[in-house]
Structure formats: C-alpha cells, structure tokens
Amino acid sequence: MQMKNILMGLTATACLALGPGGASAELFRASTYNAANSPTTDFLEDFAERIKTVTDGEIEFEIYPGGTLIPGEKSLVGLTSGVSQLANVNASQLPSDLPFDNVISDLGFIGSDQMALDFAATELRYTNPQIMAEYAKHNLIYGAGLTIGIWNIICADGVVNSLADLKGKSMRGTGGAQLGFIDYIGAVPVSVPSTEIYTGMQRGSLDCVAGSPEFLTVFWRLSELAKSDYLLSLGSLPTGGFFMNQDFWRERTPEQRRKILDSLSYASANLMVNYAGIIDHAFDTARAEDIALVEPTEEDLATLKTYSDDFVANLAQTSMEKRGIEDPTPLIEDMVALVDKWNTLLSEIDRTDVTAVKALLDREIYGKIDVETYGLN
C-alpha cells in the first residue's frame, strides 16, 4: 500500500512536469539507497547530466539518494512498479529473486582489477542468456555495472605479515567465497552487519575485516582503528548494478535509447576512472596514519590461487544445491573468460583517460546493442 501511494503521488508530479498539453521534455526519477556523496550517486548524476545534454533536455532525471525514494531491499519492486525509472539494485539483498546475479557476485572473488571486473560483469549481463532471462523475468532492463575497490584484509589487532598471522583471529567477510577462504586459512569467519564493523573492531570483538580500501575512509573510517592492510586480493562484489524500468525503456524512441546507452557508457567510464582517485586517497590516508600496507608473500598468493581455482570449479554444483537453479556453468565460463578479456583490453589503453575508456566500452559493449530489439521482446 505504501509503495502504491508513493507511485500515485510521483505519477502526478511527473505529469505536472510535462506542462500543459504534454510538452516533449519529461522528468524521470533515478534512485539509490546509498548516500548523496557515494560513487553510486556520482554515477547517477553523471548519467543525468549527460542524458539531458545529448537529448537537448528531452529526457531529464531527478536524483533521489539515501533511500529517500526506495530503500535498498525494495529496489526491485520500486523499479518494476515505476516508482523509479532508473535505480541501482544490489542483488545480494535479493538472493531469491536474483540467484544467477548472485553467482556473478560470487565470481567477483577471482577479480584483481576493479575496472576489468566491472566491465567484464557488464558485458556478461548484456550477452549471457541465463542472466538476461533472469532480468526479463522481473521486467528489468539492465544498464550498467557497479563494482567497488578490490578487497584486502584490514586488521586492527596488530600488523599482519602473512596469512599465518590470521589463524584464530575473528574476521568478517562478505559472500560465500570470502567466508570460505577465511575458514580455509584458519581464521574465524564472522558475519556481522556492515554498520557494526567499526564498533566491533573498536571493542575487540572483530580483529580483521575483508574490505576494499574505501573501508579505511569513505565507507567506515577504519583508518582510525586499523594497524595494517594485507594487500592480498580477495576480489570484489560486482553485484547487480543500474537497471531501468521496462516501460520507460520501451516508450523511448530508438534514437533516445541509443542516447541512453551512450550516457550509461559515459557514466560507467567516468565512475571507474575517477574511482582510482578514491582508492589512491584511501591508501594515502593509510600511510598518513602509519597503517602498514603489506604486500602478500608468494606462498600466500599460491594459497589463494589454490582456493580460488577450487571455488570456481565447484561453484556450479554448490549454486545448484544452494540456490535451486539450473546449471550455471555457461554463466561461470563466460564470466571467467570475460575477466581475462578485460584485463587484456585495459592494458592496451590509457585507463586514466575517460574518452579512451568510453570508446573501449562502446566498441566492446554499448555500440553492439541493437536498440531496435534489446529489452523489447
């Protein structure tokens, strides 16, 4: 009932935005449950500015951050019901609705390059039949990916110089791959809400956390507590991304759809290029706070590879048993191949140049999408 009332009110507001007789310009809504100063909101703002410019104001978006329009756990229903026309959806919050997307999230463990992982997951979601069928089932139109920095091991209980130092320590992880690895190395897996990470480390009930560099700064301010960051790559979480309402997409002209894709490509490139600055700032903060940044040993890299290879080899079977889905082997194989592909592609360009990164995205992904058929069947 609450969602229905929100929708009725916003529909009236949108009609008013059209003006008397229905002018050509339309005002739409883009929402995120993340804060106004988050990378997610930055993406939406970049997209909104770009689409307004390239359509000469025909399409405009108002941004609703911080869950003010739709809370994270309601993002799917809010998007499909038309409360928002563009929203970021975190599939990990919707495991029963988006099980195949959560397999992609599990595969984030194999990534060691944030940009490559993000673009690999983006291409996968535009091309793999299994994930495309899942989105079609929920009337979702996929737009772009969102992957935070590569996760390492941040500890407040002394300096960690190897995985051996973690034995017996309590450590928070996210997702099956990370939790399994924590157990594999002899640490104690701990599942606590992200909002309790800081207090847990402060009180000593949590020794370490698997987290991206942003955990030190903009996410949880762990630079105030951390003693070390062990730089062993535990992947990231390419979960969900940015999706469009199906009616919004279908009601646009082919020319407008092409411009939407152009704007999504630009916002994706800009986000990933600028994200490097967020990561650099986090590491600069760590150095300023005398937090040890420790490179992993060769032995630990080998341990990680053994675990990762076994995890991927068993992922199809465990996913079928855990999630009750059909064999996701095609999805897994596609994702593994795409991560390798994007690692290579990005090594061949200036990845600090937004124009160059966007051109690569257009060549490999967005330029290949048929706006006469995509999302219309």
Salt bridges, closest charged atoms under 4 A:
GLU26 OE2 - ARG252 NH2 3.15
GLU60 OE1 - LYS52 NZ 3.86
ASP101 OD1 - ARG125 NH2 2.96
ASP106 OD2 - ARG323 NH2 3.00
ASP113 OD2 - ARG351 NH1 2.76
GLU123 OE2 - LYS341 NZ 2.94
ASP157 OD2 - LYS169 NZ 2.68
GLU224 OE2 - ARG221 NE 3.22
GLU255 OE2 - LYS259 NZ 3.31
ASP262 OD2 - ARG50 NE 3.00
ASP262 OD1 - LYS358 NZ 2.92
ASP284 OD1 - ARG287 NH1 3.10
ASP309 OD2 - LYS305 NZ 2.74
ASP362 OD2 - LYS358 NZ 2.51
GLU364 OE1 - LYS341 NZ 2.99
GLU364 OE2 - ARG363 NE 2.80
